[in-house]
Amino acid sequence: MLIDCGVHSSITGGGDLIRDIAADIKTETGGKIDVLVVTHEHWDHVSGFTSAAAIFNKNNFDVGEIWMAWSENPKDPDAIAFDKFKGQALSALQGASAALDAAKGMNTYLGGLRDGLDSVLGFQFGAAGEKVRAARDAAAALSKKQPPVYLAPETAPFFIPGLPNMRIYVLGPPRSKDALKLETKASEQYPLAADSAPLFLKPLRAALDANNANGAYAADYACPFDPHIGTPLSDVLARAVDGEISDFVRRHYSESLPPPDDKPKIDDETVRDQSWRRIDADWLGIAADLAMQLDRGVNNTSLVLAFEMIDSGRVFLFPGDAQIGNWVSWKNAKWTVGQTEVKAVDLLARTVYLKVSHHGSENATPEKNGLGLMTSPDLSAFIPTNKDDAVKVHWGAMPHDAILQALSAKTKGRVIRADDTWLANTNGKPDFAHPSGSVLAVRNAARDPKRGTGGLWVEVDLA
């Protein structure tokens, strides 16, 4: 089973790394993948299926079937509504990003907003502008069995043919719109449903169009005045109105200094750049809220799978990039298996291997309803993260220090990170001894030095 394959578009050399990984997967599997899981529609989880398309194709791989979340099902009414929101939000954020790129004299806040928008858009587009949807569809097309298998919390626990000792539970993504909204530990909510999207979308799109000469909107809903009130700044600066008004505006709000032959009329106010007084691009700040809706909402649509070993009761948990809303939605989840009732909290208590959600970000591993419920003394964890890259693409603290400390304490140090330095050394050794807990053995391989630095893969035997 292969779960996702990708890297963020802003990572230097990321395409080459993914192609090396795809080639290694081809070699190690002989091109046979029984199940390909696509957890959610973000570039860093699916980019490999386009950037390494020369390797990931039907000539090289025999893929049994594709698993996706209900949120990717083009026939699901809830998925259709969410997809409409994603399309509208993405279009508006692209417009806001372009407006920020064109803005002059931006303050620190707007500069940070521009960087943040670029990072969010990086989850939707590749370095060459490819859309994430194309990468997702390329993954789906690898299987001869169509359409993909769409999984939801209401999916009954099931088995893979030939593996009678492993039962699979689908924990997320939730159907609840309230759960999809929930994205922080402080329970801050951002509307995601199509019917509430205009709270941010309508004024942002209207403002973008109002600043476009060919705009489709008759009014800017973010503007305090009607369109017929006021005079375009370009006309004022061109002295197309009363000369005294033009002089005043040029002295106090012009983005450039007066021409050399224009004699100052009052002191030195006329020779200083006064563009800091203007708020031309400040209205774009609303894009930050919309960006959070889009980014966190898509993460909360992550397909979450729990693999239970029937003989031992032990569980391997793969939550994709699930954030708080997704996690909290499992709290009361339960299934009837034979004569037994199985609860999600029971599965968490028996978890011995955790794929840490969303690169270890602070709002993707809840304390009370997540790690706090994982009480097995044999717990181990893997974090697909790179701290240096997270800083470069403005993700902030990934992995989050408090989560790292909690994981280390819970697992007695049995935590492996994708950016661990020992992975760059062939036959490197982790900081913990093995066998230990659920970890029986660990192996790794470094990349070919001619291709790049760092590790190529890490392999863990789990009990």
C-alpha positions in Angstrom: 0.0 0.0 0.0 1.3 3.4 -1.0 -0.2 6.4 0.9 0.4 9.7 -0.9 3.5 10.8 -2.7 4.5 14.4 -3.1 6.5 17.5 -2.0 5.6 21.2 -1.7 6.3 23.2 -4.9 8.5 25.6 -3.0 11.1 23.0 -1.9 14.3 23.3 -3.9 15.1 20.1 -5.7 11.8 18.6 -4.5 10.9 17.3 -8.0 14.2 15.4 -8.3 13.7 13.9 -4.8 10.3 12.6 -5.6 11.5 11.1 -8.9 14.2 9.3 -7.0 11.7 8.0 -4.5 9.3 6.9 -7.3 12.1 5.0 -9.0 13.0 3.3 -5.8 9.4 2.3 -5.2 9.3 0.9 -8.7 12.4 -1.2 -8.0 11.4 -2.4 -4.5 7.8 -3.3 -5.4 8.4 -4.6 -8.9 5.7 -2.2 -10.0 3.0 -3.9 -8.0 0.9 -1.7 -5.7 -2.2 -3.4 -4.3 -3.7 -0.2 -3.0 -2.9 3.5 -3.6 -4.3 5.8 -1.0 -4.8 9.5 -1.8 -5.5 11.2 1.6 -6.5 14.7 0.4 -6.1 17.2 -2.4 -2.9 19.1 -1.5 0.1 19.4 -3.7 2.6 18.1 -1.2 0.6 14.8 -1.0 0.0 14.1 -4.7 2.6 16.0 -6.8 4.6 12.9 -7.4 2.0 11.5 -9.8 2.7 14.4 -12.2 6.3 15.4 -11.5 7.3 11.7 -11.7 4.8 10.8 -14.4 7.5 9.2 -16.4 7.8 6.6 -13.6 4.2 6.6 -12.2 2.3 5.3 -15.2 0.5 2.2 -16.2 3.5 0.9 -18.1 5.6 0.7 -14.9 3.0 0.1 -12.3 0.1 -2.4 -11.8 -2.2 -0.6 -9.2 -5.0 -2.7 -7.8 -7.3 0.0 -6.6 -7.4 3.6 -5.4 -8.8 4.7 -2.1 -10.0 8.3 -1.5 -12.2 10.2 0.9 -15.8 10.9 0.2 -14.8 14.5 -0.2 -13.2 13.6 -3.6 -16.3 11.9 -4.9 -17.7 13.9 -7.8 -21.2 12.4 -7.2 -21.4 13.1 -3.5 -23.6 16.1 -2.7 -21.5 17.3 0.2 -18.3 16.9 -1.9 -19.8 18.9 -4.7 -20.7 21.8 -2.3 -17.2 21.7 -0.8 -15.6 21.6 -4.2 -17.6 24.7 -5.3 -16.2 26.5 -2.3 -12.6 25.4 -3.1 -12.9 26.6 -6.7 -14.3 30.0 -5.7 -11.8 30.5 -2.9 -8.9 29.5 -5.0 -9.9 32.0 -7.8 -10.2 34.8 -5.2 -6.9 34.0 -3.6 -5.1 34.0 -6.9 -6.6 37.4 -7.6 -5.5 38.7 -4.2 -2.0 37.3 -4.7 -1.7 39.0 -8.1 -2.9 42.3 -6.5 -0.3 42.0 -3.8 2.4 41.2 -6.2 1.5 44.4 -8.1 1.3 46.6 -5.0 4.0 49.1 -4.2 5.4 50.2 -0.9 3.8 47.3 1.1 4.2 47.4 4.8 5.4 44.4 6.9 1.9 43.1 7.4 1.1 43.0 3.7 4.4 41.5 2.8 3.8 38.7 5.3 0.3 38.3 3.8 1.7 38.0 0.4 4.2 35.3 1.5 1.4 33.5 3.4 -0.9 33.5 0.3 2.0 32.2 -1.8 2.5 29.3 0.6 -1.2 28.4 0.6 -1.3 28.5 -3.1 1.7 26.3 -3.1 -0.6 23.5 -1.9 -2.8 24.0 -4.9 -0.3 24.5 -7.7 3.0 23.1 -8.7 6.2 25.0 -9.5 5.1 25.2 -13.2 1.5 26.2 -12.3 0.0 22.7 -12.6 -3.2 22.3 -10.6 -3.4 19.9 -7.7 -6.6 18.4 -9.2 -4.5 17.2 -12.2 -2.1 15.4 -9.9 -4.9 13.8 -7.9 -6.6 12.6 -11.1 -3.2 11.2 -12.4 -3.0 9.1 -9.3 -6.6 7.9 -9.7 -5.9 7.0 -13.4 -3.2 4.5 -12.4 -5.7 1.8 -11.5 -7.6 -0.2 -14.0 -10.4 -0.5 -11.5 -12.6 2.6 -11.8 -14.0 4.6 -10.2 -11.8 4.9 -7.0 -13.1 3.5 -3.8 -14.5 6.4 -1.8 -14.4 5.9 2.0 -16.3 7.7 4.7 -16.9 7.4 8.5 -20.1 5.5 7.7 -18.1 2.8 5.9 -18.2 -0.4 7.8 -14.9 -1.9 9.0 -13.5 -4.1 6.2 -10.7 -6.5 5.2 -8.3 -6.6 2.3 -8.6 -10.0 0.5 -5.8 -12.3 1.6 -5.1 -10.5 4.9 -7.7 -11.9 7.3 -5.8 -10.7 10.4 -6.1 -7.0 9.5 -9.3 -5.0 9.9 -9.5 -1.4 8.6 -11.5 1.4 10.1 -12.3 4.7 8.4 -12.3 7.5 11.0 -12.4 10.6 8.8 -13.0 12.9 7.2 -16.1 13.9 9.1 -19.4 14.6 7.4 -20.2 17.3 9.9 -19.7 20.8 8.5 -19.0 22.0 12.0 -16.2 19.5 12.3 -14.7 20.6 9.0 -14.7 24.2 10.3 -12.8 23.4 13.4 -9.1 24.1 12.8 -7.4 25.2 16.0 -6.9 24.0 19.6 -8.8 27.1 20.8 -11.8 25.9 18.7 -11.7 28.9 16.4 -14.1 28.2 13.5 -14.0 29.4 9.9 -17.1 29.0 7.7 -16.5 26.4 5.0 -19.8 25.4 3.5 -20.8 26.9 0.1 -23.7 28.8 1.6 -21.5 30.7 4.1 -18.5 31.2 1.8 -19.8 34.6 0.6 -18.9 36.0 4.1 -15.4 36.3 2.8 -15.7 35.5 -0.9 -18.3 38.0 -2.0 -16.5 41.2 -0.7 -13.1 39.9 -1.8 -14.2 39.0 -5.3 -16.2 42.3 -5.6 -13.2 44.3 -4.5 -10.9 42.6 -6.9 -13.3 43.2 -9.7 -13.9 46.8 -8.7 -10.1 47.4 -9.0 -10.3 45.8 -12.5 -11.5 48.1 -15.3 -13.4 45.2 -16.8 -14.8 44.1 -13.4 -18.1 42.3 -13.5 -19.4 43.7 -10.2 -21.3 46.9 -10.2 -20.2 47.7 -6.6 -17.4 47.0 -4.2 -19.0 45.6 -1.1 -15.8 46.2 0.8 -15.8 49.9 0.0 -17.6 52.4 2.3 -18.7 54.6 -0.7 -20.7 54.0 -3.8 -18.8 53.8 -7.1 -20.0 57.2 -8.3 -18.6 59.0 -5.2 -15.0 60.2 -5.4 -12.4 60.6 -8.1 -10.0 58.0 -9.4 -6.5 58.6 -7.9 -5.0 58.5 -11.4 -7.1 61.5 -12.4 -6.1 63.4 -9.4 -2.4 62.8 -9.9 -2.8 63.7 -13.5 -4.3 67.1 -12.5 -7.5 66.2 -14.2 -9.4 67.9 -11.3 -8.9 71.2 -9.4 -5.3 72.1 -9.2 -5.3 72.7 -5.5 -6.9 69.3 -4.8 -4.3 67.6 -7.0 -1.5 69.4 -5.2 -2.8 68.3 -1.8 -3.2 64.7 -2.8 0.2 64.6 -4.5 1.9 66.1 -1.4 0.3 63.8 1.0 -0.6 60.5 -0.8 1.5 60.3 -4.0 3.6 57.1 -4.3 6.4 59.0 -5.9 8.3 62.3 -5.5 7.3 65.4 -7.4 8.9 65.8 -10.8 12.2 67.8 -10.7 10.7 70.9 -12.4 7.8 71.0 -10.0 8.6 73.7 -7.4 7.6 72.9 -3.8 4.6 75.0 -2.6 5.0 74.3 1.1 8.0 73.3 3.2 9.6 69.8 2.7 6.3 67.8 2.8 6.5 67.9 -1.0 9.9 66.3 -1.2 9.2 63.2 1.0 7.6 60.0 -0.2 4.1 60.0 1.4 2.9 56.7 0.0 2.9 55.2 3.5 -0.3 57.2 4.2 -2.2 55.2 1.5 -4.1 52.0 2.2 -4.5 50.8 -1.4 -3.8 47.2 -0.6 -4.9 46.9 3.0 -8.4 45.6 2.0 -6.6 42.5 0.8 -6.1 41.5 4.4 -9.5 39.7 4.2 -7.7 37.2 2.0 -5.9 35.8 5.1 -9.2 34.5 6.5 -10.2 33.0 3.3 -6.8 31.3 2.9 -7.1 29.8 6.3 -10.6 28.5 5.4 -9.2 26.8 2.2 -6.0 25.4 3.7 -7.4 24.1 7.0 -10.6 22.9 5.4 -8.8 20.7 2.8 -6.6 19.3 5.6 -9.7 18.4 7.6 -10.9 16.4 4.6 -8.0 14.0 5.0 -8.8 10.3 4.8 -8.0 8.8 8.1 -7.3 5.0 8.4 -6.8 2.8 11.4 -5.3 -0.7 10.7 -6.2 -3.2 13.5 -4.2 -6.4 13.9 -7.0 -8.8 15.1 -4.8 -11.3 16.9 -3.0 -8.7 19.1 -5.5 -5.8 18.9 -2.7 -3.5 18.0 -3.4 -0.5 15.8 -1.5 1.5 13.2 -3.0 5.0 12.7 -2.6 7.1 9.5 -4.4 10.4 9.8 -3.0 12.2 6.7 -3.0 15.9 7.5 -6.1 15.8 9.7 -6.5 18.8 11.9 -8.5 19.3 15.1 -12.0 19.1 13.5 -11.3 15.8 11.9 -9.8 14.4 15.2 -12.6 15.6 17.4 -15.2 14.1 15.1 -14.0 10.6 16.1 -14.7 11.1 19.7 -18.0 9.3 19.8 -17.4 7.1 16.7 -18.2 3.4 17.2 -18.7 0.3 15.1 -20.3 -3.1 15.7 -18.0 -5.9 14.9 -19.7 -9.3 15.4 -21.0 -9.1 18.9 -18.5 -6.5 20.0 -18.8 -2.7 20.0 -15.5 -1.0 19.0 -15.1 2.7 19.8 -12.6 5.1 18.2 -11.2 5.8 21.7 -10.4 2.1 22.0 -8.5 2.2 18.7 -6.5 5.2 19.9 -5.7 3.4 23.2 -4.3 0.4 21.3 -2.3 2.5 18.8 1.3 1.4 18.6 2.3 3.3 15.5 1.3 6.8 14.6 2.0 8.6 11.4 2.0 12.1 12.9 -0.5 14.4 11.2 0.3 17.4 9.1 4.0 17.4 9.6 3.7 17.9 13.3 1.9 21.2 13.3 0.4 22.6 16.5 -3.2 22.2 15.4 -3.0 18.7 14.0 -2.3 16.5 17.1 -4.7 17.3 19.8 -3.7 16.7 23.4 -6.9 15.6 25.0 -8.7 13.9 22.1 -5.6 12.6 20.4 -2.2 11.9 21.8 -3.7 11.9 25.3 -5.8 8.8 24.4 -2.8 6.8 23.0 -1.9 4.9 26.2 0.0 1.9 24.8 3.5 1.7 26.3 4.7 0.4 22.9 3.7 3.6 20.9 6.1 4.7 18.2 5.8 7.6 15.7 7.0 8.9 12.4 6.8 12.5 11.3 7.1 13.3 7.6 8.6 16.8 8.1 11.6 19.0 7.4 12.0 21.9 9.7 14.3 23.9 7.5 11.9 23.6 4.5 9.0 24.5 6.7 10.7 27.8 7.5 11.5 28.5 3.9 7.9 28.2 2.8 6.5 30.2 5.7 4.8 27.3 7.5 6.0 28.4 10.9 7.0 25.9 13.6 6.7 22.4 11.9 7.2 20.3 13.8 5.8 22.1 16.9 8.2 21.8 19.9 5.5 21.0 22.4 4.2 18.1 20.2 7.7 16.8 19.8 8.2 16.8 23.5 4.9 15.1 24.1 5.6 12.5 21.4 9.1 11.8 22.8 7.7 11.3 26.3 4.8 9.1 25.1 7.0 6.9 22.9 10.1 6.9 25.1 12.0 8.4 22.3 10.8 6.2 19.5 10.2 9.0 17.1 11.6 9.1 13.5 11.6 12.3 11.5 12.1 12.6 7.8 14.8 15.2 8.4 16.7 13.2 11.0 20.4 13.5 10.2 21.1 9.8 10.6 18.9 9.1 7.6 21.5 10.7 5.3 24.0 8.0 6.3 23.7 4.5 4.9 23.1 2.2 7.8 22.6 5.1 10.1 21.2 4.5 13.5 18.3 6.3 15.3 18.7 7.7 18.8 16.6 4.9 20.3 17.6 1.3 20.7 15.7 -1.4 18.9 13.9 -3.7 19.4 11.9 -1.4 21.6 8.2 -1.0 22.0 6.5 -1.8 18.7 9.7 -1.3 16.7 11.5 -4.5 15.9 14.1 -3.1 13.5 15.0 0.0 11.5 16.8 0.3 8.2 17.5 3.2 5.9 19.3 4.3 2.8 20.8 7.6 1.8 20.3 9.3 -1.6 22.9 8.9 -4.3 25.3 11.8 -3.6 25.2 12.6 -7.3 21.4 13.2 -7.0 21.2 15.1 -3.8 21.6 14.9 0.0 19.6 13.4 2.8 17.8 10.1 3.2 16.0 8.2 0.5 13.9 5.9 2.6 13.5 4.5 6.1 12.0 1.1 6.7 10.6 0.0 10.1 9.5 -3.5 11.2 6.6 -3.2 13.5 5.1 -5.7 15.9 
